[in-house]
Amino acid sequence: MNEYVTIVSIFCASGFGIYGALMEGMSGDSSILLSKSIMDLFAAVLFAGTMGAAVSFTALPQFIEEKSLVLQVWPAEPRIFIDDSP
């Protein structure tokens, strides 16, 4: 159980993931989250070598946390980014 808590806190509580989720919600740009997912893939492979299958169970909490941030910020998007182009 300690390994699972460690892995969830490493993957879900990163500033890169929180910032990426907020940026996707406000501007629709998912490039930060895509680059985070690639970095998380390599980190998960390294952690899986020592901690085993507990690494695969972190995908669901990470998805829930980042998607909830996107959905909370998404309604504010039209008020934040106003396009004045004709």
Summary of the structure (lengths in Angstrom):
residues: 86
radius of gyration: 15.4
end to end distance: 56.2
largest distance: 56.2
contacts: 222
relative contact order: 0.19
helix: 86%
strand: 0%
